Amino acid sequence: MWSGRLLCLHVDRTHGPLTKLYEIPLTARMCNLSVDRTRKFLIAVSYHSHNLTVCPLTPAHPPASDHQVMPTLRHPHAAVFSPDNRFVLVPCLGDDMLMVFGFDESRGQLTLHKQWQARTGSGPRHLCFHPEGQWLYLLNELDASLDVLAWDATQGSVQAMQSLNTLPAGFTGKPWAADVHVSPDGQFVYTCDRSSSTLAVFKTEAQRGTLTWLAHVPTELQPRSFALDVDGRHVLVAGQKSNHLGVFERDAQTGLLTPTQRLQTGEEPGWVACLA
């Protein structure tokens, strides 16, 4: 099985250059990273090895070894901390399951808490919480559906509320959904699909968190990842097959997107993130 590495880089916040601080070996290749709210622990997700690795974060010196390796169901694709940092939610694409782990932020330990069964063949991939913490949005890769789930922060459990199609009307290709984000003000949700090379725009209902479709926006070819900047004014889309980053201006009132710039990248950009 492939092995991986975790690199710690220092960011020059004035000029942008990166400086490598250290790296540590991991037991497997990872597809997703997430940091808890204390900034003391990182969770790395291995799609092919079906596990999570918890690593302590230190300013300058690498940890001696992996802190904890937690097995999951088949093909986990992300790990998302709950707003209160008490739980970690892991969509497992291979078993159509959303796993919920308890998280002890004082020790960085995971324990299996609950599981929620998604629709057969949907392939849960990524999720994000609404800023108010009452709802979450789960994007399914294999059928390009978007599930709206109510989140019970006390029980650490979810309840299905709504499911929507994220593909453009009339699209007949194979669904291949990739990423999902909610705007900082919580009023809009965005998803991307690689087969149709589109972003879908949805409006949230303020009292319930449910969604109404607004628009589809063409993007760079095969958008595997996208990100909103910290103030929500722009959306950046990584085109894995165009080798370009597409920049969109976002209208805060309507949620709609206008393309403004294309920037060339290295080959097959697979992820984009914005620093605060």
Secondary structure by P-SEA (a helix, b strand, c coil): cbbbbbbbbbbccccbbbbbccccccccccccccccccccbbbbbbccccbbbbbbbccccccccccbbbbbccccccccccccccbbbbbbccccbbbbbbbccccbbbbbccccccccccccccccccccccbbbbbbcccbbbbbbbbccccccccccccccccccccccccccccccccccccbbbbbbccccbbbbbbbcccccbbbbccccccccccccccccccccbbbbbcccccbbbbbbbcccccbbbbccccccccccccccccc
